[in-house]
Amino acid sequence: MANNDMLIAWLNDAHAMEKGIAEALEAQVKAAADHPEVQTGIQRHLETTKNHVQLVEQCLNELGEKPSAVKSGLASVTAKAQGLMMGGAKDDLVKSSLNDYAAEHMEIASYRALRVAAEEVGNAFIVGVCDQILQDEQAMASWLEQQMPALVREAVHTGST
């Protein structure tokens, strides 16, 4: 059986990624105030992401580890910088949805890799968590894909940045 070192490192990466995304989503919820349907979707995404943070923490606990404060701190700085760039421009929601769509696909790829790593070390609990998170990430990517055309059309018709 393989050792857990790589799995632990990747779980710490996933934890930091989820924490950073949650912080960025907090700003996006506020920015979407004029778009109630989008705001509701982003709020749902935020709650799901917070749940993913807890699930990844459980995976780390399963391996006798705690989340890396350094990696989580770096993700927080990045999220704060991203939030500062939200400045009320007509295309903020478009830019956010593009970033979110890309992030969802990065998360999908990350959890697929984590799932394989968990299988290799024989940890069925972590495999199950990865499967659960993958379903959530795929659903959010699909939702974002459905929302994007309307957001782009609105930005095009209401003016540029």
C-alpha positions in Angstrom: 0.0 0.0 0.0 1.2 3.5 -0.9 1.9 6.1 1.8 -0.4 9.0 2.6 2.1 11.9 2.1 0.9 12.9 -1.3 -2.7 12.4 -0.4 -2.3 14.7 2.6 -0.5 17.3 0.6 -3.3 17.3 -2.0 -6.0 17.4 0.6 -4.3 20.4 2.1 -4.3 22.0 -1.4 -8.0 21.2 -1.8 -8.8 22.6 1.6 -7.0 25.9 0.8 -8.7 26.0 -2.6 -12.2 25.6 -1.1 -11.5 28.2 1.6 -10.3 30.7 -1.0 -13.3 30.0 -3.2 -15.7 30.5 -0.2 -14.2 33.9 0.5 -14.4 34.9 -3.1 -18.1 33.8 -3.2 -18.9 36.0 -0.2 -18.0 39.1 -2.3 -19.9 37.7 -5.3 -23.1 37.2 -3.3 -23.1 41.0 -2.6 -22.2 41.9 -6.2 -25.2 39.9 -7.5 -27.7 41.9 -5.4 -29.5 43.1 -8.6 -29.8 39.5 -9.9 -31.8 37.6 -7.3 -31.7 34.2 -9.2 -28.0 34.4 -9.7 -27.5 35.6 -6.1 -29.5 32.6 -4.8 -27.3 30.3 -6.9 -24.1 31.9 -5.7 -25.3 31.7 -2.1 -26.1 28.0 -2.6 -22.6 27.6 -4.0 -21.1 29.3 -1.0 -23.0 27.0 1.4 -21.9 24.0 -0.5 -18.3 25.2 -0.6 -18.3 25.7 3.1 -19.5 22.2 3.5 -16.6 21.0 1.2 -14.2 22.8 3.6 -15.6 20.7 6.5 -15.6 17.5 4.4 -11.9 17.9 3.4 -11.1 18.7 7.1 -12.7 15.4 8.0 -10.5 13.6 5.4 -7.4 15.2 6.9 -8.6 14.2 10.4 -9.1 10.7 9.0 -5.4 10.7 8.3 -4.4 12.2 11.6 -3.7 15.6 10.1 -5.0 19.2 10.4 -5.3 21.7 7.5 -2.2 23.6 6.6 -2.5 27.1 8.0 0.1 28.4 5.4 -1.8 27.1 2.4 -5.2 28.3 3.8 -3.6 31.7 4.5 -2.3 32.1 0.9 -5.7 31.1 -0.5 -7.4 33.8 1.7 -5.0 36.5 0.4 -5.8 35.6 -3.1 -9.6 35.6 -2.5 -9.4 39.0 -0.8 -7.5 40.4 -3.8 -10.1 39.0 -6.1 -12.9 40.5 -4.0 -11.2 43.9 -4.2 -11.4 43.8 -8.0 -15.2 43.6 -7.8 -15.9 47.2 -8.4 -19.4 47.6 -9.6 -18.5 47.4 -13.3 -21.2 46.2 -15.7 -19.3 43.0 -16.4 -18.3 42.0 -12.9 -20.8 39.1 -12.8 -19.6 37.9 -16.2 -15.9 38.0 -15.1 -16.9 36.2 -11.8 -18.9 33.6 -13.6 -15.9 32.9 -16.0 -13.6 32.6 -13.0 -16.1 30.4 -11.2 -16.6 28.2 -14.2 -12.8 27.7 -14.6 -12.5 27.1 -10.8 -15.2 24.4 -10.9 -13.3 22.5 -13.6 -10.1 22.8 -11.6 -11.9 21.4 -8.6 -13.4 18.6 -10.6 -9.9 17.7 -11.9 -8.5 18.0 -8.3 -11.1 15.7 -6.7 -10.8 13.2 -9.5 -7.0 13.0 -8.7 -7.7 12.9 -5.0 -10.2 10.1 -5.5 -7.5 8.0 -7.4 -5.0 8.8 -4.7 -7.4 7.7 -2.0 -8.1 4.5 -3.8 -4.3 3.8 -4.1 -3.8 4.2 -0.3 -7.0 2.1 0.3 -9.0 4.8 2.0 -12.7 4.2 1.2 -13.9 7.1 3.4 -11.9 9.7 1.4 -13.0 8.0 -1.9 -16.6 8.5 -0.8 -16.1 12.1 0.1 -14.4 12.8 -3.2 -17.4 11.3 -5.0 -19.8 13.5 -3.0 -17.8 16.6 -3.7 -17.4 15.7 -7.4 -21.2 15.6 -7.8 -21.6 19.0 -6.3 -18.8 20.5 -8.4 -20.2 19.1 -11.6 -23.7 20.4 -10.8 -22.3 23.9 -10.1 -20.3 23.9 -13.3 -23.5 23.0 -15.2 -25.5 25.7 -13.4 -22.8 28.3 -14.2 -22.8 27.3 -17.8 -26.5 27.8 -18.0 -26.3 31.3 -16.4 -23.5 32.6 -18.4 -25.3 33.5 -21.7 -27.8 35.7 -20.0 -25.2 37.5 -18.0 -23.1 38.1 -21.1 -26.1 39.4 -23.0 -27.0 41.8 -20.2 -23.4 43.1 -20.0 -23.3 43.6 -23.7 -26.6 45.5 -23.8 -26.0 47.7 -20.7 -22.5 48.9 -21.6 -18.9 48.0 -21.2 -16.7 48.1 -18.1 
